[in-house]
């Protein structure tokens, strides 16, 4: 296989996996973000809510491309 085909296959798999994950998510996005914030805080990482929202928006934008 050519290297480009491998890269495209990996990217396609990542996008498909993310889409399935979003469709089958057990909780609302807001609840998931709260859980992520609690987990990060328990590990000593402090994120302001707006920063987490920005990060989530950036991820969603990348997945939407």
N, CA, C and O atoms as a MOPAC input file, in Angstrom:
PM7 MOZYME 1SCF
protein

 N      0.82900 1    -1.18600 1     0.00000 1
 C      0.00000 1     0.00000 1     0.00000 1
 C      0.86800 1     1.24200 1     0.00000 1
 O      1.93800 1     1.27300 1     0.60800 1
 N      0.40100 1     2.24000 1    -0.67500 1
 C      1.12100 1     3.49800 1    -0.67000 1
 C      0.91200 1     4.20000 1     0.66800 1
 O     -0.09100 1     3.99200 1     1.35000 1
 N      1.87700 1     5.02700 1     1.01800 1
 C      1.81300 1     5.73900 1     2.30400 1
 C      0.57100 1     6.62100 1     2.38900 1
 O     -0.03900 1     6.73100 1     3.45200 1
 N      0.19900 1     7.24000 1     1.29300 1
 C     -0.97900 1     8.10500 1     1.29600 1
 C     -2.24400 1     7.31900 1     1.60900 1
 O     -3.11200 1     7.79600 1     2.33900 1
 N     -2.34900 1     6.11800 1     1.05800 1
 C     -3.51900 1     5.27600 1     1.34100 1
 C     -3.59600 1     4.91300 1     2.82100 1
 O     -4.68100 1     4.88200 1     3.40300 1
 N     -2.45900 1     4.64300 1     3.41700 1
 C     -2.42800 1     4.29700 1     4.84200 1
 C     -2.86300 1     5.49100 1     5.68800 1
 O     -3.65700 1     5.34700 1     6.61700 1
 N     -2.34000 1     6.66000 1     5.36000 1
 C     -2.69900 1     7.87600 1     6.10300 1
 C     -4.19100 1     8.14900 1     5.96400 1
 O     -4.86000 1     8.46700 1     6.94700 1
 N     -4.71100 1     8.02700 1     4.75600 1
 C     -6.14000 1     8.26100 1     4.53900 1
 C     -6.99400 1     7.23900 1     5.28900 1
 O     -8.05000 1     7.58400 1     5.82000 1
 N     -6.55100 1     6.00400 1     5.33500 1
 C     -7.28900 1     4.97400 1     6.06500 1
 C     -7.31100 1     5.27600 1     7.56100 1
 O     -8.34400 1     5.11700 1     8.21100 1
 N     -6.19500 1     5.70500 1     8.10000 1
 C     -6.12600 1     6.05100 1     9.52500 1
 C     -7.02600 1     7.24100 1     9.82900 1
 O     -7.77800 1     7.21800 1    10.80300 1
 N     -6.95400 1     8.27900 1     9.00400 1
 C     -7.80400 1     9.45400 1     9.21700 1
 C     -9.28200 1     9.10900 1     9.08100 1
 O    -10.10700 1     9.57300 1     9.86800 1
 N     -9.61100 1     8.30400 1     8.09500 1
 C    -11.00500 1     7.88700 1     7.92500 1
 C    -11.50400 1     7.09800 1     9.11900 1
 O    -12.63500 1     7.28900 1     9.56500 1
 N    -10.66900 1     6.21300 1     9.63700 1
 C    -11.04400 1     5.44000 1    10.82100 1
 C    -11.22900 1     6.31800 1    12.04300 1
 O    -12.14100 1     6.10000 1    12.84000 1
 N    -10.36900 1     7.30500 1    12.19000 1
 C    -10.48400 1     8.22000 1    13.33100 1
 C    -11.77000 1     9.02900 1    13.25500 1
 O    -12.46300 1     9.19800 1    14.25800 1
 N    -12.08500 1     9.52400 1    12.07600 1
 C    -13.31400 1    10.30700 1    11.90500 1
 C    -14.54200 1     9.43100 1    12.14000 1
 O    -15.48800 1     9.85000 1    12.80800 1
 N    -14.52900 1     8.22400 1    11.59500 1
 C    -15.66500 1     7.31800 1    11.78800 1
 C    -15.82800 1     6.96100 1    13.26500 1
 O    -16.94900 1     6.92000 1    13.77200 1
 N    -14.73800 1     6.70800 1    13.94500 1
 C    -14.79600 1     6.38000 1    15.36800 1
 C    -15.32300 1     7.53400 1    16.20100 1
 O    -16.12000 1     7.33600 1    17.11900 1
 N    -14.87700 1     8.73500 1    15.87700 1
 C    -15.36000 1     9.91400 1    16.60400 1
 C    -16.84900 1    10.13300 1    16.35500 1
 O    -17.59200 1    10.47400 1    17.27600 1
 N    -17.28100 1     9.93800 1    15.12500 1
 C    -18.69900 1    10.12000 1    14.80200 1
 C    -19.55800 1     9.11500 1    15.55100 1
 O    -20.59400 1     9.47500 1    16.11100 1
 N    -19.13600 1     7.86500 1    15.56400 1
 C    -19.89300 1     6.83500 1    16.28800 1
 C    -19.90400 1     7.15200 1    17.77600 1
 O    -20.92900 1     6.99800 1    18.44000 1
 N    -18.76900 1     7.59300 1    18.29800 1
 C    -18.70100 1     7.95100 1    19.71500 1
 C    -19.64800 1     9.07100 1    20.07200 1
 O    -20.28900 1     9.03200 1    21.12200 1
 N    -19.74700 1    10.06800 1    19.21300 1
 C    -20.66400 1    11.18000 1    19.47000 1
 C    -22.11800 1    10.74300 1    19.37300 1
 O    -22.95800 1    11.18500 1    20.15800 1
 N    -22.41100 1     9.88400 1    18.41900 1
 C    -23.79200 1     9.43300 1    18.24600 1
 C    -24.25500 1     8.51900 1    19.37300 1
 O    -25.43300 1     8.51300 1    19.73100 1
 N    -23.34100 1     7.76000 1    19.92200 1
 C    -23.71100 1     6.79100 1    20.95200 1
 C    -23.33100 1     7.23800 1    22.35900 1
 O    -23.35300 1     6.43600 1    23.29200 1
 N    -22.98600 1     8.50200 1    22.51500 1
 C    -22.58100 1     9.01100 1    23.82300 1
 C    -23.71700 1     8.83600 1    24.82500 1
 O    -24.86200 1     9.17400 1    24.52800 1
 N    -23.40700 1     8.30800 1    26.01200 1
 C    -24.44900 1     8.04800 1    26.99900 1
 C    -24.95300 1     9.29300 1    27.72300 1
 O    -26.01800 1     9.25500 1    28.34000 1
 N    -24.20800 1    10.39200 1    27.65800 1
 C    -24.59500 1    11.59300 1    28.38700 1
 C    -24.60500 1    12.79700 1    27.45700 1
 O    -24.05300 1    12.75900 1    26.35800 1
 N    -25.24700 1    13.86800 1    27.92200 1
 C    -25.21300 1    15.12200 1    27.18500 1
 C    -23.79200 1    15.66900 1    27.21100 1
 O    -23.01000 1    15.34700 1    28.10600 1
 N    -23.46500 1    16.49300 1    26.22900 1
 C    -22.12700 1    17.07100 1    26.14200 1
 C    -21.75700 1    17.88100 1    27.36600 1
 O    -20.61400 1    17.84300 1    27.81900 1
 N    -22.71800 1    18.61400 1    27.90100 1
 C    -22.45500 1    19.43500 1    29.08500 1
 C    -22.05700 1    18.55800 1    30.27100 1
 O    -21.12900 1    18.88800 1    31.00900 1
 N    -22.76100 1    17.44400 1    30.44800 1
 C    -22.43500 1    16.52600 1    31.54300 1
 C    -21.05900 1    15.89600 1    31.33600 1
 O    -20.29300 1    15.73100 1    32.28500 1
 N    -20.75700 1    15.55300 1    30.10000 1
 C    -19.45900 1    14.95600 1    29.80000 1
 C    -18.33900 1    15.94500 1    30.08900 1
 O    -17.31900 1    15.56900 1    30.66800 1
 N    -18.51500 1    17.21100 1    29.69300 1
 C    -17.49700 1    18.22200 1    29.97200 1
 C    -17.30300 1    18.40300 1    31.47400 1
 O    -16.17100 1    18.56800 1    31.92900 1
 N    -18.38800 1    18.37400 1    32.25400 1
 C    -18.26100 1    18.47600 1    33.71200 1
 C    -17.46300 1    17.30000 1    34.27400 1
 O    -16.61800 1    17.47200 1    35.15200 1
 N    -17.74300 1    16.11300 1    33.75700 1
 C    -17.00000 1    14.93100 1    34.21500 1
 C    -15.52800 1    15.02900 1    33.85900 1
 O    -14.67100 1    14.63400 1    34.64900 1
 N    -15.22500 1    15.55300 1    32.67200 1
 C    -13.83200 1    15.72800 1    32.26300 1
 C    -13.14800 1    16.73400 1    33.17900 1
 O    -12.01000 1    16.52200 1    33.59900 1
 N    -13.84700 1    17.84300 1    33.49300 1
 C    -13.26400 1    18.84700 1    34.38400 1
 C    -12.97800 1    18.26300 1    35.76500 1
 O    -11.92400 1    18.52200 1    36.34500 1
 N    -13.92100 1    17.47300 1    36.29400 1
 C    -13.71000 1    16.85400 1    37.60500 1
 C    -12.51500 1    15.90500 1    37.57500 1
 O    -11.71400 1    15.87100 1    38.51000 1
 N    -12.40200 1    15.13600 1    36.49300 1
 C    -11.29000 1    14.19400 1    36.37900 1
 C     -9.95700 1    14.93900 1    36.30800 1
 O     -8.99700 1    14.57400 1    36.98700 1
 N     -9.90700 1    15.98300 1    35.48200 1
 C     -8.66800 1    16.75300 1    35.35500 1
 C     -8.29000 1    17.41400 1    36.67300 1
 O     -7.11500 1    17.44100 1    37.03900 1
 N     -9.28300 1    17.94900 1    37.39100 1
 C     -9.00600 1    18.57200 1    38.68300 1
 C     -8.48000 1    17.55000 1    39.68700 1
 O     -7.62400 1    17.87100 1    40.51000 1
 N     -8.99000 1    16.32000 1    39.62200 1
 C     -8.50600 1    15.28600 1    40.53700 1
 C     -7.05600 1    14.91400 1    40.23800 1
 O     -6.35300 1    14.39200 1    41.10300 1
 N     -6.61300 1    15.18400 1    39.01100 1
 C     -5.23000 1    14.91900 1    38.61800 1
 C     -4.34200 1    16.14500 1    38.77700 1
 O     -3.15500 1    16.10200 1    38.45200 1
 N     -4.91600 1    17.24400 1    39.27800 1
 C     -4.14000 1    18.44800 1    39.52700 1
 C     -4.12600 1    19.44900 1    38.39200 1
 O     -3.37800 1    20.42600 1    38.44300 1
 N     -4.93600 1    19.22900 1    37.36600 1
 C     -4.99800 1    20.15700 1    36.23200 1
 C     -6.20700 1    21.05400 1    36.42200 1
 O     -7.32900 1    20.57700 1    36.59500 1
 N     -5.97000 1    22.35100 1    36.38800 1
 C     -7.06300 1    23.30700 1    36.57100 1
 C     -7.36600 1    23.97600 1    35.23400 1
 O     -6.49300 1    24.60200 1    34.63400 1
 N     -8.58800 1    23.84200 1    34.77700 1
 C     -9.04200 1    24.50800 1    33.55400 1
 C    -10.26600 1    25.34000 1    33.88500 1
 O    -11.18000 1    24.87400 1    34.56600 1
 N    -10.28000 1    26.56300 1    33.40400 1
 C    -11.46400 1    27.39900 1    33.55700 1
 C    -12.53700 1    26.86600 1    32.61800 1
 O    -12.22500 1    26.34100 1    31.55000 1
 N    -13.78900 1    26.99800 1    33.01100 1
 C    -14.88400 1    26.45200 1    32.21000 1
 C    -14.85600 1    26.96900 1    30.77700 1
 O    -15.11600 1    26.21100 1    29.84200 1
 N    -14.54500 1    28.24500 1    30.59400 1
 C    -14.52800 1    28.79200 1    29.23500 1
 C    -13.41300 1    28.17300 1    28.39800 1
 O    -13.58100 1    27.97300 1    27.19500 1
 N    -12.28100 1    27.87100 1    29.02100 1
 C    -11.18400 1    27.22600 1    28.29200 1
 C    -11.58500 1    25.82000 1    27.86100 1
 O    -11.26400 1    25.39700 1    26.75100 1
 N    -12.28200 1    25.09800 1    28.72900 1
 C    -12.73700 1    23.76500 1    28.38100 1
 C    -13.76200 1    23.83400 1    27.25900 1
 O    -13.75400 1    22.99500 1    26.35800 1
 N    -14.64700 1    24.83200 1    27.30800 1
 C    -15.62700 1    25.01300 1    26.24600 1
 C    -14.92800 1    25.30500 1    24.91900 1
 O    -15.31800 1    24.77300 1    23.88000 1
 N    -13.90000 1    26.14600 1    24.95200 1
 C    -13.15500 1    26.45500 1    23.73400 1
 C    -12.48500 1    25.20300 1    23.17300 1
 O    -12.49700 1    24.97200 1    21.96400 1
 N    -11.90200 1    24.39600 1    24.06300 1
 C    -11.26100 1    23.16200 1    23.63200 1
 C    -12.28100 1    22.21700 1    23.00100 1
 O    -12.01300 1    21.61400 1    21.96200 1
 N    -13.44200 1    22.08700 1    23.62300 1
 C    -14.48900 1    21.22000 1    23.08100 1
 C    -14.96800 1    21.73400 1    21.72600 1
 O    -15.22200 1    20.94100 1    20.81900 1
 N    -15.09300 1    23.05100 1    21.58100 1
 C    -15.50800 1    23.63000 1    20.30100 1
 C    -14.46200 1    23.37900 1    19.21500 1
 O    -14.81000 1    23.07400 1    18.07400 1
 N    -13.18200 1    23.50800 1    19.57100 1
 C    -12.11800 1    23.24700 1    18.59500 1
 C    -12.14600 1    21.79500 1    18.12300 1
 O    -11.98700 1    21.51400 1    16.93500 1
 N    -12.34900 1    20.88400 1    19.06100 1
 C    -12.41800 1    19.46200 1    18.70000 1
 C    -13.61800 1    19.21900 1    17.79600 1
 O    -13.51100 1    18.50300 1    16.80000 1
 N    -14.75200 1    19.80800 1    18.13300 1
 C    -15.94800 1    19.62200 1    17.31900 1
 C    -15.75700 1    20.19500 1    15.91100 1
 O    -16.21700 1    19.61100 1    14.93100 1
 N    -15.07400 1    21.34800 1    15.81900 1
 C    -14.80100 1    21.93800 1    14.51200 1
 C    -13.90500 1    21.03200 1    13.68000 1
 O    -14.13600 1    20.86300 1    12.48200 1
 N    -12.90100 1    20.45700 1    14.29300 1
 C    -11.98900 1    19.56100 1    13.57300 1
 C    -12.72200 1    18.30200 1    13.10000 1
 O    -12.46600 1    17.79800 1    12.00600 1
 N    -13.61500 1    17.81500 1    13.91800 1
 C    -14.36500 1    16.61300 1    13.52900 1
 C    -15.37100 1    16.92800 1    12.41900 1
 O    -15.71200 1    16.05800 1    11.61800 1
 N    -15.83900 1    18.16500 1    12.37900 1
 C    -16.81600 1    18.56600 1    11.37800 1
 C    -16.22500 1    18.79600 1    10.00500 1
 O    -16.96200 1    18.90000 1     9.02400 1
 N    -14.91100 1    18.87800 1     9.91600 1
 C    -14.26200 1    19.15500 1     8.61900 1
 C    -14.30100 1    17.96900 1     7.70800 1
 O    -13.80100 1    18.03600 1     6.58500 1

